[in-house]
Amino acid sequence: MVSFLEFEKPIAELEARIVELRATASAGDIDIGGEIATLEQRAARMLGDTYARLTPWQKTQVARHAERPHFKDYVAGLFDNFMPLAGDRAFSDDQAIVGGFATLGDRRLMVIGHEKGDDTASRVRHNFGMAKPEGYRKAIRLMELADRFGLPVVTLVDTSGAFPGVQAEERGQAEAIARSTEACLKLGVPMVAAVVGEGGSGGAIALAAANRVLMFEHAVYSVISPEGCASILWRTAAKASEAATAMQVTAQHLKALGVIDRIVPEPMGGAHRDPVQAIANLGTAIEAELDSLSTMDADALRTDRADKFLAIGA
């Protein structure tokens, strides 16, 4: 069963009614197939209409949905021969960022991404996808390894932001994020980043300074969370909806602003309703972008990356 968001309550009530009618039909001789079909069509129309006019704040809620695919799901459904690589060779292995060698079709590459976890134990283990300095230093190590072997880099971004704890600051959080961003920009191999859920602040850009930045239709990408912005501007997180609108956090806004390069469509009702189709859509988009970058040499790739980011806001 899908977990419904607050704005989906009318859809939830209708689908609950459909479930009741199916149970009634299966338990007796009453033929109510026609009524069930009518309600199913109505529910599909309602779902389509709702998702066609989501507000930025509603998209933020969809992007955070606990049942959206996570990094491990993309690895399982999209990549083959995944070989995880651990540790930053300096402090520890941060499981908020996971990466390793993999294949996509017949292409060998390095895949790196945030892992939020999907139950209490895994969320704690992966620190809810909020990386510490050792996580970004691991990402740097893996990117440099990919560069050494001439392998494209694919990153999957899904984090509310870098971990804001005292220990992370003591170990050089800001410096680690800056170094990771620099490592992205210095790569002499193609790099494609995809914002698959939340793209939060420096925690996101550290893995997203790529030649091509993709973004799921209902993902969000911003310098601060709507709640954080509202707390600064209005002294209350209750204004998060207004903040999300003002910040232009959606894929549609960011494509128009030139911050991202491609919007990847999601199944009707969001990626959490049909993860298999969502993962397939992303794979198709990533392969297309890697194909378009494959003819560029190292200098051209670096120049392309630099020009892309320098042009934002110009």
C-alpha positions, 0 to 999 in steps of 0.5 A: 500500500502506498503511503499518502501525503496530506494533499492526497487525502481525497485520492486516499479516500477514493482508493480506500473505497475501491479496496472495500468494493473489491473485497465485497465483490470477492466475498459474494455474488454481487456484480459491482465490476462496473462501479469499481471500474468507474471509481478507478478511472475517477481515481486515476483522473484525480491523481493526474490532475493533482500531480499536474498542479503540484505546488513547490511545497507539495513537490518537496513533500513528494521528493521526501517520500519515504518510499521513493527509490534510494541509492541501493534501489538504483544500484539493484535496478539500473547498474550491474556488477556493482563493486562497493569501495569504502573509506576515505583512507584518512578517518573512516567510512561514511555510509551516507555516501556510497559508491563503487565500480559498476556497469550501465549497459556495456559501459563501465563507470563509477557510481556514487550517491547518497543513501538515506536508508528505508527503515529505522536501522538503515536510516541511522546507519546511513545518517539519513543521507547527511554526509560528514567530511569523510563521506565527501573525502571518500567521494573525492577518492572515488572520482580520482580513481575513476579519472585515473582509469578513464571511467565516466562518473555518475552521481545520484543526489538525495540529501537534505544537506551535509551533516551539521554536527559539531564533529563534522565541523571539527573535521573540516566539513566546509573544506571537504565539500569545497574539495569535493566540488573542485574534484568534480570540476577537475575530472577529465572524464564525463560526469553526469549527476542526477537529483533523484529526491532532495538536493540540499545545499552544499551536501548536494553540489559536492556531488553535482558539479557535473557536465550534465545535471539531471533532475526528476520531475518531482525532485527539489534542489536548493541552497537551503530547505524551505523550513530553514529559509522560513525560519530565517526570513519569518522566524517560523518554519510554518511559512515553509510553503511560501519559502519553497515558492519564493526559492524556486526549488522545482525541476521546472524552475531550475531548468528555466534558470539553466541550473539543470539540463534535463528533467526526467519524467516520473510515473504518474503519482511520483517515483514511489508509485512505480519505482521500476519505471522511474529507475528505467526512465533515469537510466535512459536519460543517463545513457543518453547524456553519457553518449553525448559526452563520449566524443569530448576529450579531457580538456573539452569536458573540463571547459564544458563544465566550467562554462556551464557553472560560470554561466548560471546567473550571468 
